[in-house]
Amino acid sequence: MTPEAREPARRRRGWLYWTTRAPDVLAALALLALSAVTMIDVVGRYVFRAPIGGADELTVFLMAIGVYAVLPRVSWREEHVAVDLIDLFYPKRWIGLRQIALNAVAAAFMAMVTWRMWIIAGRMLEDNEVTMFLRLPKGPLAYFFCVMCAITTLLLAANMLRYLLGRGPLQAPGASAGERTSGQR
């Protein structure tokens, strides 16, 4: 495919592309930074007897950024860790209906988490809460969590629509809300 032919595909990348892929880059950078902090801290601790001050706080911040950044994409693609014991006995024609119900419950839960976290983030920002050692502000990080949870809520709601239209991640193309092929997971 020529570069000119790929250009229209690049222009078509809309809000969904950026809400699911841009945070992946952030999560990858957080993971890279976490690896670097850990390596430098271990070398500093055992070779030079001088660990990084506040490495624990950096680790917590970077891990939280990584987890919350990938939450929207994992939810959109339904790639959560799952135990599918009942799938062996569950009627395949009801998979879409089950996923609609599960996405509805998850969206409601995430909406509540977003709402409560927004309130807590506001308090953190208002009170100028910072970490103990590095004095990093907690409020902006909490607002980042809120934004990621809000995006996740919207994508879970969109998943319900996808299943209603027969396009859910666990459905065969063109299947109705209650159908799925046996070869899919």
C-alpha positions as protocol buffer text, in pm:
chain_id: "A"
residue {
  index: 1
  type: MET
  ca { x: 0 y: 0 z: 0 }
}
residue {
  index: 2
  type: THR
  ca { x: 139 y: 337 z: -98 }
}
residue {
  index: 3
  type: PRO
  ca { x: 177 y: 621 z: 153 }
}
residue {
  index: 4
  type: GLU
  ca { x: -90 y: 815 z: -36 }
}
residue {
  index: 5
  type: ALA
  ca { x: -337 y: 528 z: 5 }
}
residue {
  index: 6
  type: ARG
  ca { x: -270 y: 512 z: 380 }
}
residue {
  index: 7
  type: GLU
  ca { x: -336 y: 883 z: 430 }
}
residue {
  index: 8
  type: PRO
  ca { x: -721 y: 860 z: 421 }
}
residue {
  index: 9
  type: ALA
  ca { x: -705 y: 585 z: 686 }
}
residue {
  index: 10
  type: ARG
  ca { x: -499 y: 813 z: 910 }
}
residue {
  index: 11
  type: ARG
  ca { x: -749 y: 1095 z: 872 }
}
residue {
  index: 12
  type: ARG
  ca { x: -1038 y: 866 z: 966 }
}
residue {
  index: 13
  type: ARG
  ca { x: -890 y: 797 z: 1307 }
}
residue {
  index: 14
  type: GLY
  ca { x: -1135 y: 974 z: 1529 }
}
residue {
  index: 15
  type: TRP
  ca { x: -1215 y: 1005 z: 1896 }
}
residue {
  index: 16
  type: LEU
  ca { x: -1229 y: 629 z: 1957 }
}
residue {
  index: 17
  type: TYR
  ca { x: -881 y: 577 z: 1820 }
}
residue {
  index: 18
  type: TRP
  ca { x: -732 y: 850 z: 2037 }
}
residue {
  index: 19
  type: THR
  ca { x: -927 y: 762 z: 2351 }
}
residue {
  index: 20
  type: THR
  ca { x: -805 y: 403 z: 2337 }
}
residue {
  index: 21
  type: ARG
  ca { x: -457 y: 437 z: 2184 }
}
residue {
  index: 22
  type: ALA
  ca { x: -313 y: 762 z: 2322 }
}
residue {
  index: 23
  type: PRO
  ca { x: -342 y: 639 z: 2683 }
}
residue {
  index: 24
  type: ASP
  ca { x: -157 y: 322 z: 2575 }
}
residue {
  index: 25
  type: VAL
  ca { x: 143 y: 538 z: 2488 }
}
residue {
  index: 26
  type: LEU
  ca { x: 120 y: 704 z: 2829 }
}
residue {
  index: 27
  type: ALA
  ca { x: 104 y: 363 z: 2998 }
}
residue {
  index: 28
  type: ALA
  ca { x: 406 y: 244 z: 2801 }
}
residue {
  index: 29
  type: LEU
  ca { x: 602 y: 553 z: 2902 }
}
residue {
  index: 30
  type: ALA
  ca { x: 500 y: 503 z: 3266 }
}
residue {
  index: 31
  type: LEU
  ca { x: 618 y: 142 z: 3248 }
}
residue {
  index: 32
  type: LEU
  ca { x: 948 y: 250 z: 3093 }
}
residue {
  index: 33
  type: ALA
  ca { x: 995 y: 514 z: 3362 }
}
residue {
  index: 34
  type: LEU
  ca { x: 904 y: 260 z: 3631 }
}
residue {
  index: 35
  type: SER
  ca { x: 1169 y: 23 z: 3496 }
}
residue {
  index: 36
  type: ALA
  ca { x: 1428 y: 300 z: 3492 }
}
residue {
  index: 37
  type: VAL
  ca { x: 1346 y: 415 z: 3847 }
}
residue {
  index: 38
  type: THR
  ca { x: 1365 y: 57 z: 3974 }
}
residue {
  index: 39
  type: MET
  ca { x: 1695 y: -13 z: 3799 }
}
residue {
  index: 40
  type: ILE
  ca { x: 1856 y: 310 z: 3916 }
}
residue {
  index: 41
  type: ASP
  ca { x: 1727 y: 257 z: 4269 }
}
residue {
  index: 42
  type: VAL
  ca { x: 1860 y: -100 z: 4288 }
}
residue {
  index: 43
  type: VAL
  ca { x: 2200 y: -6 z: 4144 }
}
residue {
  index: 44
  type: GLY
  ca { x: 2218 y: 297 z: 4371 }
}
residue {
  index: 45
  type: ARG
  ca { x: 2118 y: 94 z: 4675 }
}
residue {
  index: 46
  type: TYR
  ca { x: 2348 y: -205 z: 4632 }
}
residue {
  index: 47
  type: VAL
  ca { x: 2645 y: -60 z: 4442 }
}
residue {
  index: 48
  type: PHE
  ca { x: 2674 y: 295 z: 4571 }
}
residue {
  index: 49
  type: ARG
  ca { x: 2482 y: 259 z: 4899 }
}
residue {
  index: 50
  type: ALA
  ca { x: 2268 y: 556 z: 4788 }
}
residue {
  index: 51
  type: PRO
  ca { x: 1911 y: 462 z: 4690 }
}
residue {
  index: 52
  type: ILE
  ca { x: 1679 y: 708 z: 4519 }
}
residue {
  index: 53
  type: GLY
  ca { x: 1492 y: 907 z: 4779 }
}
residue {
  index: 54
  type: GLY
  ca { x: 1120 y: 874 z: 4718 }
}
residue {
  index: 55
  type: ALA
  ca { x: 1150 y: 576 z: 4483 }
}
residue {
  index: 56
  type: ASP
  ca { x: 851 y: 418 z: 4657 }
}
residue {
  index: 57
  type: GLU
  ca { x: 635 y: 721 z: 4581 }
}
residue {
  index: 58
  type: LEU
  ca { x: 750 y: 730 z: 4219 }
}
residue {
  index: 59
  type: THR
  ca { x: 672 y: 360 z: 4187 }
}
residue {
  index: 60
  type: VAL
  ca { x: 319 y: 408 z: 4322 }
}
residue {
  index: 61
  type: PHE
  ca { x: 255 y: 706 z: 4092 }
}
residue {
  index: 62
  type: LEU
  ca { x: 388 y: 532 z: 3782 }
}
residue {
  index: 63
  type: MET
  ca { x: 203 y: 208 z: 3850 }
}
residue {
  index: 64
  type: ALA
  ca { x: -123 y: 394 z: 3904 }
}
residue {
  index: 65
  type: ILE
  ca { x: -76 y: 590 z: 3581 }
}
residue {
  index: 66
  type: GLY
  ca { x: -8 y: 267 z: 3391 }
}
residue {
  index: 67
  type: VAL
  ca { x: -313 y: 87 z: 3529 }
}
residue {
  index: 68
  type: TYR
  ca { x: -561 y: 372 z: 3480 }
}
residue {
  index: 69
  type: ALA
  ca { x: -424 y: 461 z: 3135 }
}
residue {
  index: 70
  type: VAL
  ca { x: -503 y: 118 z: 2989 }
}
residue {
  index: 71
  type: LEU
  ca { x: -841 y: 81 z: 3161 }
}
residue {
  index: 72
  type: PRO
  ca { x: -1043 y: 232 z: 2871 }
}
residue {
  index: 73
  type: ARG
  ca { x: -885 y: 11 z: 2606 }
}
residue {
  index: 74
  type: VAL
  ca { x: -911 y: -305 z: 2813 }
}
residue {
  index: 75
  type: SER
  ca { x: -1278 y: -230 z: 2877 }
}
residue {
  index: 76
  type: TRP
  ca { x: -1353 y: -147 z: 2512 }
}
residue {
  index: 77
  type: ARG
  ca { x: -1198 y: -471 z: 2391 }
}
residue {
  index: 78
  type: GLU
  ca { x: -1328 y: -673 z: 2689 }
}
residue {
  index: 79
  type: GLU
  ca { x: -982 y: -804 z: 2767 }
}
residue {
  index: 80
  type: HIS
  ca { x: -1029 y: -812 z: 3144 }
}
residue {
  index: 81
  type: VAL
  ca { x: -901 y: -1102 z: 3346 }
}
residue {
  index: 82
  type: ALA
  ca { x: -1198 y: -1338 z: 3357 }
}
residue {
  index: 83
  type: VAL
  ca { x: -1283 y: -1681 z: 3485 }
}
residue {
  index: 84
  type: ASP
  ca { x: -1519 y: -1832 z: 3235 }
}
residue {
  index: 85
  type: LEU
  ca { x: -1633 y: -2144 z: 3418 }
}
residue {
  index: 86
  type: ILE
  ca { x: -1997 y: -2096 z: 3326 }
}
residue {
  index: 87
  type: ASP
  ca { x: -1918 y: -2045 z: 2957 }
}
residue {
  index: 88
  type: LEU
  ca { x: -1901 y: -2423 z: 2916 }
}
residue {
  index: 89
  type: PHE
  ca { x: -2267 y: -2452 z: 3012 }
}
residue {
  index: 90
  type: TYR
  ca { x: -2398 y: -2109 z: 2914 }
}
residue {
  index: 91
  type: PRO
  ca { x: -2616 y: -2108 z: 2599 }
}
residue {
  index: 92
  type: LYS
  ca { x: -2417 y: -1949 z: 2319 }
}
residue {
  index: 93
  type: ARG
  ca { x: -2722 y: -1769 z: 2184 }
}
residue {
  index: 94
  type: TRP
  ca { x: -2740 y: -1565 z: 2507 }
}
residue {
  index: 95
  type: ILE
  ca { x: -2378 y: -1445 z: 2512 }
}
residue {
  index: 96
  type: GLY
  ca { x: -2468 y: -1105 z: 2364 }
}
residue {
  index: 97
  type: LEU
  ca { x: -2748 y: -1053 z: 2616 }
}
residue {
  index: 98
  type: ARG
  ca { x: -2518 y: -1149 z: 2902 }
}
residue {
  index: 99
  type: GLN
  ca { x: -2251 y: -909 z: 2781 }
}
residue {
  index: 100
  type: ILE
  ca { x: -2505 y: -627 z: 2752 }
}
residue {
  index: 101
  type: ALA
  ca { x: -2603 y: -685 z: 3116 }
}
residue {
  index: 102
  type: LEU
  ca { x: -2240 y: -710 z: 3231 }
}
residue {
  index: 103
  type: ASN
  ca { x: -2140 y: -394 z: 3045 }
}
residue {
  index: 104
  type: ALA
  ca { x: -2441 y: -211 z: 3192 }
}
residue {
  index: 105
  type: VAL
  ca { x: -2344 y: -310 z: 3546 }
}
residue {
  index: 106
  type: ALA
  ca { x: -1978 y: -223 z: 3482 }
}
residue {
  index: 107
  type: ALA
  ca { x: -2072 y: 116 z: 3329 }
}
residue {
  index: 108
  type: ALA
  ca { x: -2293 y: 199 z: 3628 }
}
residue {
  index: 109
  type: PHE
  ca { x: -2017 y: 99 z: 3867 }
}
residue {
  index: 110
  type: MET
  ca { x: -1753 y: 302 z: 3680 }
}
residue {
  index: 111
  type: ALA
  ca { x: -1987 y: 604 z: 3671 }
}
residue {
  index: 112
  type: MET
  ca { x: -2015 y: 587 z: 4050 }
}
residue {
  index: 113
  type: VAL
  ca { x: -1639 y: 547 z: 4088 }
}
residue {
  index: 114
  type: THR
  ca { x: -1585 y: 848 z: 3860 }
}
residue {
  index: 115
  type: TRP
  ca { x: -1831 y: 1061 z: 4056 }
}
residue {
  index: 116
  type: ARG
  ca { x: -1684 y: 976 z: 4397 }
}
residue {
  index: 117
  type: MET
  ca { x: -1326 y: 1005 z: 4276 }
}
residue {
  index: 118
  type: TRP
  ca { x: -1402 y: 1349 z: 4128 }
}
residue {
  index: 119
  type: ILE
  ca { x: -1515 y: 1465 z: 4472 }
}
residue {
  index: 120
  type: ILE
  ca { x: -1204 y: 1323 z: 4638 }
}
residue {
  index: 121
  type: ALA
  ca { x: -976 y: 1473 z: 4371 }
}
residue {
  index: 122
  type: GLY
  ca { x: -1135 y: 1812 z: 4433 }
}
residue {
  index: 123
  type: ARG
  ca { x: -1067 y: 1783 z: 4803 }
}
residue {
  index: 124
  type: MET
  ca { x: -707 y: 1678 z: 4739 }
}
residue {
  index: 125
  type: LEU
  ca { x: -651 y: 1976 z: 4512 }
}
residue {
  index: 126
  type: GLU
  ca { x: -825 y: 2218 z: 4748 }
}
residue {
  index: 127
  type: ASP
  ca { x: -623 y: 2093 z: 5045 }
}
residue {
  index: 128
  type: ASN
  ca { x: -299 y: 2092 z: 4843 }
}
residue {
  index: 129
  type: GLU
  ca { x: -232 y: 1729 z: 4936 }
}
residue {
  index: 130
  type: VAL
  ca { x: 116 y: 1613 z: 4841 }
}
residue {
  index: 131
  type: THR
  ca { x: 321 y: 1298 z: 4888 }
}
residue {
  index: 132
  type: MET
  ca { x: 530 y: 1277 z: 5201 }
}
residue {
  index: 133
  type: PHE
  ca { x: 883 y: 1259 z: 5060 }
}
residue {
  index: 134
  type: LEU
  ca { x: 883 y: 1411 z: 4711 }
}
residue {
  index: 135
  type: ARG
  ca { x: 598 y: 1655 z: 4775 }
}
residue {
  index: 136
  type: LEU
  ca { x: 423 y: 1553 z: 4450 }
}
residue {
  index: 137
  type: PRO
  ca { x: 67 y: 1689 z: 4427 }
}
residue {
  index: 138
  type: LYS
  ca { x: -200 y: 1417 z: 4453 }
}
residue {
  index: 139
  type: GLY
  ca { x: -493 y: 1613 z: 4308 }
}
residue {
  index: 140
  type: PRO
  ca { x: -389 y: 1616 z: 3941 }
}
residue {
  index: 141
  type: LEU
  ca { x: -323 y: 1242 z: 3952 }
}
residue {
  index: 142
  type: ALA
  ca { x: -665 y: 1182 z: 4103 }
}
residue {
  index: 143
  type: TYR
  ca { x: -825 y: 1392 z: 3827 }
}
residue {
  index: 144
  type: PHE
  ca { x: -638 y: 1182 z: 3570 }
}
residue {
  index: 145
  type: PHE
  ca { x: -795 y: 874 z: 3729 }
}
residue {
  index: 146
  type: CYS
  ca { x: -1136 y: 1041 z: 3699 }
}
residue {
  index: 147
  type: VAL
  ca { x: -1090 y: 1114 z: 3330 }
}
residue {
  index: 148
  type: MET
  ca { x: -981 y: 758 z: 3258 }
}
residue {
  index: 149
  type: CYS
  ca { x: -1277 y: 620 z: 3456 }
}
residue {
  index: 150
  type: ALA
  ca { x: -1516 y: 853 z: 3270 }
}
residue {
  index: 151
  type: ILE
  ca { x: -1381 y: 739 z: 2933 }
}
residue {
  index: 152
  type: THR
  ca { x: -1411 y: 379 z: 3050 }
}
residue {
  index: 153
  type: THR
  ca { x: -1773 y: 440 z: 3149 }
}
residue {
  index: 154
  type: LEU
  ca { x: -1854 y: 576 z: 2803 }
}
residue {
  index: 155
  type: LEU
  ca { x: -1681 y: 285 z: 2630 }
}
residue {
  index: 156
  type: LEU
  ca { x: -1864 y: 29 z: 2845 }
}
residue {
  index: 157
  type: ALA
  ca { x: -2192 y: 196 z: 2747 }
}
residue {
  index: 158
  type: ALA
  ca { x: -2080 y: 188 z: 2384 }
}
residue {
  index: 159
  type: ASN
  ca { x: -2012 y: -185 z: 2422 }
}
residue {
  index: 160
  type: MET
  ca { x: -2379 y: -236 z: 2509 }
}
residue {
  index: 161
  type: LEU
  ca { x: -2472 y: -70 z: 2180 }
}
residue {
  index: 162
  type: ARG
  ca { x: -2215 y: -280 z: 1995 }
}
residue {
  index: 163
  type: TYR
  ca { x: -2377 y: -598 z: 2129 }
}
residue {
  index: 164
  type: LEU
  ca { x: -2725 y: -473 z: 2042 }
}
residue {
  index: 165
  type: LEU
  ca { x: -2602 y: -420 z: 1686 }
}
residue {
  index: 166
  type: GLY
  ca { x: -2436 y: -762 z: 1677 }
}
residue {
  index: 167
  type: ARG
  ca { x: -2081 y: -623 z: 1669 }
}
residue {
  index: 168
  type: GLY
  ca { x: -1961 y: -703 z: 2021 }
}
residue {
  index: 169
  type: PRO
  ca { x: -1609 y: -836 z: 2078 }
}
residue {
  index: 170
  type: LEU
  ca { x: -1743 y: -1183 z: 2162 }
}
residue {
  index: 171
  type: GLN
  ca { x: -1995 y: -1199 z: 1877 }
}
residue {
  index: 172
  type: ALA
  ca { x: -1959 y: -1320 z: 1523 }
}
residue {
  index: 173
  type: PRO
  ca { x: -1995 y: -1042 z: 1262 }
}
residue {
  index: 174
  type: GLY
  ca { x: -2363 y: -992 z: 1184 }
}
residue {
  index: 175
  type: ALA
  ca { x: -2488 y: -1186 z: 1490 }
}
residue {
  index: 176
  type: SER
  ca { x: -2778 y: -1046 z: 1688 }
}
residue {
  index: 177
  type: ALA
  ca { x: -2755 y: -957 z: 2057 }
}
residue {
  index: 178
  type: GLY
  ca { x: -2830 y: -1315 z: 2153 }
}
residue {
  index: 179
  type: GLU
  ca { x: -2598 y: -1495 z: 1908 }
}
residue {
  index: 180
  type: ARG
  ca { x: -2233 y: -1585 z: 1898 }
}
residue {
  index: 181
  type: THR
  ca { x: -2027 y: -1838 z: 1709 }
}
residue {
  index: 182
  type: SER
  ca { x: -1886 y: -2131 z: 1904 }
}
residue {
  index: 183
  type: GLY
  ca { x: -1529 y: -2065 z: 1788 }
}
residue {
  index: 184
  type: GLN
  ca { x: -1504 y: -1719 z: 1946 }
}
residue {
  index: 185
  type: ARG
  ca { x: -1399 y: -1617 z: 2293 }
}
